[in-house]
Amino acid sequence: MAKTLLTLEEFLALEDQKPALEYMCGEALPKPMPDRPHSRLQVFLVTALVHFLATTPLGEAFTELRCIFGPPGRRRVFVPDVCFVETGRITESSRFQNSAPDLAVEILSPEQNMARLIDKFQFYLLHGVRMVWVVDPVQRTVASLEPGHEAFAPTEGDTLSGGSVLPGLEVPVSELFAKLGGAKGTTDLA
């Protein structure tokens, strides 16, 4: 059975739904439904960002913000679990962010398609996202990706840094994963 491909305009005309839809290569793809560990990590990270941003006019943190960006004719729509957008780049006149976020945070779900994830991360880094944090609640790992840099994977004794995107932001990795309880490879809260 052939897939029905949508234009970006047709995709944007669809009604909002839960879980949110993302748009890649003409397809409307549902994000995996978050579970409790995912939600706890999302709340922890957005709270850390909001508290940090309360002390500086750098920009705003969002959860589940629809971001539309990419080259003409190849624009995509992604809904990062958490994102940060600099003050001068926030699209106030729209329900959506009409450019790439400066930071995109993706919290992995076990049922996610790995090929699509890799494609998403590459698209992020090639088309304006300045930093991507990839959080795996099952393996209790986090990676920080930036265009033109090697990936950084801080461990439990390290901190996740905001780098040049959010200078001064430090998130202790041990605090991030303390929200999950249990041991690595398990999530007591599921």
C-alpha positions, 0 to 999 in steps of 0.5 A: 500500500502506497503512503499518502504524502502531505505537503507542509501546508496540508500537514499544518492544516491537520487538527492537533492531536495527542501524541503530537505529530511531527512532519518529515519527508512528506509524512505525518509521524506521531511522537511516541506516547511518553511514560512516567520516567519520560515525563519526570525527566521532562519536568526536571529539565524544563524546571532547571531551564526555567529557574536558570532563565529567571536570572538572565534575559537569554530566552525562554524554555518550552515543552512540546513546542512545534518548531518549523524549520529547514531549507525551502522545499525541505522544511520539517516540523519537530516537537522537541520534548523540551527546547530553548529559544533565544529572546530575539528568535521567539516567534510571538505572532504564531502558535509555532516556532518558525525557526529552529530552537537553539537547544532541543532536548529529546528524551528517548522512548523504547519504541522509537525508530532509531533510523528516524531518530538519527535522521532527526538529530542530523537534521537538527544539527544541519539546520540551525539547532545549536545544541541537542541533548539526548536523554535515555531514561533506561540506560541513564545516559545523556549526550550533548551534540553540537554542530562541528563538535564531537558528542559529549556524554557526561556520566553520573559524576559530571554536569550537563553544560549549556555551553555557548547556547546557555552559558553558566547552565550546569545540570548535575547528571546525578540529579537528572537520573535521581528522579528515576529511582532504581538501577541503570537499565530499569525504571521503577516508575513505569 
